[in-house]
Amino acid sequence: LTIARDGTLYVAQKLGLNWIVRVDPGGTMSTILDEFPVAGLAIDRDGTLIVADAGAGRILRIDATGPRPHVAVLASNLGLLQALALGADGSIYIASSRTSPGAAADWRAYRLRP
């Protein structure tokens, strides 16, 4: 989960439901996406939602302010995403793993600069 400056709460469910819910400061809940498993989410300096799409190994920027969210792909082919965090300078940090059948996990960390 992550909280925007205006007090809006964003909650992601990775297992089973695959949704992101927005809870506004008044307590109204609305589903903004229900298309993919989320490995992590954060709010950037501009108030835009940054999401790790665990199913497709992508980092997405989602503008959820309108009636329909606008989704842009920031990076792809990053393996099995595990976590996401934002740095003070606006960089996006990503933890991922790549595994092959019968092999040990190959853990990786990525940094996307602003």
PERANOR-V30231 format. One record per run of one state. SS is the DSSP state (H for helix, E for strand, - for the rest). FROM is the first residue (numbers start at 1). LEN is the number of residues. Records with the same first field share a line. If there is no record, write none. Layout:
# PERANOR-V30231
SS = FROM-LEN + FROM-LEN
This chain:
# PERANOR-V30231
- = 1-1 + 4-5 + 14-5 + 24-5 + 34-4 + 44-5 + 54-4 + 64-6 + 76-4 + 87-5 + 99-7 + 113-2
E = 2-2 + 9-5 + 19-5 + 29-5 + 38-6 + 49-5 + 58-6 + 70-6 + 80-7 + 92-7 + 106-7
